[in-house]
Amino acid sequence: MTKTVLITGCSSGLGEHAARALKARGGWRVLATCRKPADVARLSSEGFESFVLDVADEKSRADGVAEALARTDGRLDALFNNAGHGQAGAVEDVPVEALRAIFETNVFGLHDLTRRVLPVMRAQRSGRIVMHSSGLGRNALRWRGAYNASKYALEGLTDTLRLELRGSGVHVSTLNTGPVTSKFRENSLPHFERWIDWENSALADAYRREVVPFFYAPPKRSLFQREPDAVTRRVIHALESPRPRARYLITPATHIAEGLRRILPQRAIDDISARF
């Protein structure tokens, strides 16, 4: 029987890769949603079922879920909460408005979508919810305070939700993804330029050495960087396995960080993290 999955953030990168892989795999009816109508039109022209769903907009979230359920006669087998964005900048330089903006997408939007589909999955007594967190949801790095905070918050919500849904037939999995080839850096740049007045920061010299080159210099491939299929394989396992994992650590960097977290004191972890 064909199952239906709703995926957010399919305009590029990991969301689009997962949508393409599941569509090609068969057995899945893929609802590939995007924030921009132009991306919806592009995917639709390629044969995808695509419509607008802006995770940062409450009305769009409500309309998107309603559209999904209208197309599927009220059934939804899986939700891949993939959409999100980054916000670079030192914690002291991130205005509250910027923190609200990233939480609206990375936390509140995912939470709202999940609440909207859960009554359907509970009634079915089956469903899969996959939350796209990050290695930075468990291990903080400098210059990423707003993003770290949003992913730490998502971790807490997801861990609790998983416990509360035990026995319901609805399984919840978290993806802790490390460096993967995508447009994440490119898509994060407008948020940095909008919110961070780095030239007037007390840390301006450090921004000039570390953060500005990250955005404007030619990208360098990380030693531990992987391709999008590393994520998509885990998404497929989370959606199809009879026993999906609660947590998927993706890329060597995330595995290493998790291992160090278990064996080293916090001071040692801080010493290591401060180098990145």
C-alpha positions in Angstrom: 0.0 0.0 0.0 1.3 3.4 -0.9 1.9 5.7 2.1 1.9 9.5 2.2 4.7 11.6 3.5 4.6 15.4 4.0 8.1 17.0 3.7 8.9 20.7 4.5 11.7 22.7 3.0 11.9 21.0 -0.4 13.2 24.0 -2.3 16.8 22.7 -2.2 19.3 20.7 -0.3 18.3 17.9 2.0 14.6 18.3 1.8 14.6 18.1 -2.0 17.0 15.2 -2.0 14.8 13.2 0.3 11.7 14.0 -1.7 13.4 12.8 -4.9 14.7 9.7 -3.4 11.4 8.7 -1.8 9.5 9.4 -5.0 12.0 7.3 -7.0 11.9 4.5 -4.4 8.2 3.9 -4.9 5.7 3.0 -2.2 5.5 6.7 -1.1 3.3 9.5 -2.2 5.5 12.5 -1.6 4.0 15.9 -0.7 7.0 18.1 -1.3 6.3 21.6 0.1 8.3 24.8 -0.3 8.2 28.3 1.0 8.3 30.1 -2.4 5.8 29.6 -5.2 8.6 29.6 -7.8 10.0 26.4 -6.2 6.6 24.8 -6.0 6.1 25.6 -9.7 9.5 24.0 -10.5 8.9 20.8 -8.6 5.3 20.6 -10.0 6.7 20.8 -13.5 8.9 17.8 -12.7 5.9 15.7 -11.6 6.0 16.3 -7.9 2.9 17.0 -5.8 4.0 20.3 -4.4 2.3 23.3 -2.7 3.3 26.2 -0.6 4.0 25.7 3.1 6.0 28.4 4.9 6.9 26.9 8.2 7.5 30.4 9.7 3.9 31.5 9.0 1.0 30.2 11.1 -1.6 30.6 8.4 0.6 28.9 5.9 1.1 26.0 8.3 -2.6 25.6 8.8 -3.4 25.9 5.1 -0.5 23.5 4.2 -1.8 20.7 6.5 -5.3 21.3 5.3 -4.1 21.0 1.7 -2.2 17.8 2.5 -5.2 16.1 4.1 -7.6 17.2 1.4 -5.3 15.6 -1.2 -5.1 12.3 0.8 -8.7 12.0 2.0 -7.6 12.7 5.5 -4.7 10.3 5.9 -1.1 11.0 6.5 1.5 8.4 7.3 4.6 10.5 7.9 5.8 14.0 8.5 9.4 15.0 7.8 10.0 18.3 9.6 13.0 19.3 7.6 12.7 23.1 7.1 15.0 25.3 9.0 17.6 28.0 8.7 20.8 29.2 10.4 21.6 32.4 12.2 25.3 33.2 12.6 26.6 35.7 15.1 27.9 36.0 18.6 25.2 35.6 21.3 25.8 39.2 22.5 25.2 40.5 18.9 22.0 38.6 18.2 19.0 40.9 18.7 15.9 39.4 20.3 14.0 39.8 17.0 16.5 37.6 15.3 16.1 35.0 18.0 12.3 35.1 17.6 12.7 34.7 13.9 14.8 31.5 14.0 12.7 30.0 16.8 9.5 30.7 14.7 11.0 28.5 11.9 13.2 26.0 13.7 11.0 25.4 16.8 7.5 26.9 16.8 6.8 26.0 13.2 7.8 22.4 13.6 5.9 22.1 16.8 2.7 23.6 15.3 2.9 21.3 12.2 3.4 18.3 14.5 0.4 19.2 16.6 -1.7 19.6 13.5 -1.0 16.1 12.1 -1.0 14.2 15.4 -4.8 13.8 15.7 -4.8 12.2 12.3 -2.0 9.8 13.2 -3.5 9.0 16.6 -6.8 8.1 14.9 -4.9 5.9 12.5 -2.9 4.4 15.3 0.1 4.7 13.1 2.5 7.4 11.8 6.1 8.5 11.6 7.4 11.9 12.6 11.0 12.7 11.7 12.5 15.9 13.2 15.6 17.4 11.6 17.8 18.6 14.4 21.5 18.9 14.2 24.7 17.9 15.9 24.5 21.4 17.3 21.4 20.4 19.1 23.6 18.5 21.5 27.0 20.2 21.2 27.4 23.9 21.0 29.9 25.8 18.8 30.9 29.5 18.7 29.1 32.0 16.5 26.0 29.8 16.3 24.3 30.6 19.5 20.8 31.3 18.1 20.9 28.2 15.9 22.3 26.1 18.8 19.5 27.4 21.1 16.8 26.5 18.5 18.1 23.0 18.1 18.5 22.4 21.8 14.9 23.5 22.2 13.8 21.1 19.5 15.7 18.3 21.1 13.8 18.8 24.4 10.4 18.9 22.7 11.1 15.9 20.5 12.5 13.7 23.4 9.4 14.5 25.4 7.0 13.9 22.6 8.6 10.5 21.9 8.0 9.5 25.5 4.4 10.7 25.4 3.6 8.9 22.2 4.7 5.5 23.4 2.0 2.9 22.7 0.2 5.2 20.3 1.6 3.6 17.1 3.2 6.9 16.3 7.0 6.8 16.2 9.3 9.9 16.6 12.9 10.1 15.4 15.5 12.8 15.5 18.2 13.4 12.9 21.4 14.9 14.3 23.1 15.9 11.2 26.7 17.2 10.9 28.4 18.9 7.9 26.5 17.9 4.7 26.7 19.4 1.2 23.8 21.7 0.9 22.8 25.4 0.5 22.6 25.9 4.2 25.4 28.4 4.3 24.1 30.3 1.3 20.6 30.4 2.8 21.9 31.6 6.1 23.7 34.6 4.7 20.7 36.9 4.4 19.9 36.4 8.0 23.4 37.2 9.1 23.4 40.4 6.9 20.0 41.4 8.2 20.6 41.1 11.9 24.3 41.2 12.8 26.1 44.6 12.9 29.4 42.8 13.2 31.6 45.8 12.2 30.4 47.6 15.4 30.7 44.5 17.6 33.2 44.2 20.4 34.3 41.0 18.5 34.7 42.7 15.1 38.3 41.5 14.6 37.2 37.9 15.3 34.3 38.2 12.9 36.7 39.5 10.3 39.0 36.5 10.8 36.5 33.7 11.2 32.9 34.5 10.3 33.1 36.8 7.3 35.4 34.4 5.4 33.0 31.6 6.1 30.3 33.4 4.2 32.2 35.2 1.5 35.3 33.2 0.7 35.1 30.2 -1.6 33.7 27.2 0.4 36.1 24.6 1.7 35.0 21.1 2.1 35.2 19.8 5.6 37.1 16.7 6.4 34.0 15.1 7.8 31.6 16.5 5.2 29.2 14.1 3.6 26.7 14.2 0.7 22.9 14.5 1.1 22.3 10.7 0.6 23.9 10.2 4.1 20.8 12.0 5.5 18.3 10.5 3.1 19.3 6.9 4.0 18.5 7.7 7.7 15.2 9.3 6.7 14.2 6.2 4.8 15.1 4.0 7.8 13.1 6.2 10.1 10.1 6.0 7.8 10.2 2.4 6.9 11.9 0.3 9.6 9.7 -1.7 11.9 11.9 -0.4 14.7 13.0 3.1 13.8 15.7 4.6 16.0 15.0 7.4 18.4 18.1 9.2 17.2 20.3 9.1 14.1 23.8 10.5 14.3 24.8 11.5 10.8 28.4 12.2 9.7 31.6 11.3 11.5 31.7 14.7 13.2 28.5 14.1 15.0 29.6 10.6 16.1 32.9 12.0 17.4 31.2 14.8 19.3 28.7 12.5 20.9 31.5 10.1 22.0 33.5 13.0 23.5 30.4 14.2 25.3 30.1 10.9 27.1 33.7 10.6 28.3 35.2 14.1 28.8 34.5 16.7 31.4 32.8 19.9 30.2 36.0 21.9 30.5 37.8 19.6 28.1 34.8 19.7 25.7 34.9 23.5 25.8 38.6 23.5 25.0 38.0 21.4 21.9 34.8 23.2 20.8 36.5 26.6 21.1 38.8 25.6 18.2 36.0 25.5 15.7 
